[in-house]
């Protein structure tokens, strides 16, 4: 019985998505038209940006780890 209800729910969701897609077709077409106008970065620019982002995340994570360690030591000295 539960499996039947699950399949009915899945079917209703699929039907809802199809109906929504049909009703919003103009909006989706406009979105695709706008995406065609976007000037996408070259592969080199994208890679360089990704590398800079990864380096920043690693450095900032190390900074936060050091601050956490120092604060932990300070609280241990204060409390303990």
QUITA-V680742 format. One record per helix or strand. SS is the DSSP state (helix for helix, strand for strand). FROM is the first residue (numbers start at 1). TO is the last residue. Records with the same first field share a line. If there is no record, write none. Layout:
SS=FROM-TO  FROM-TO
//
This chain:
helix=2-23  25-37  43-79
//
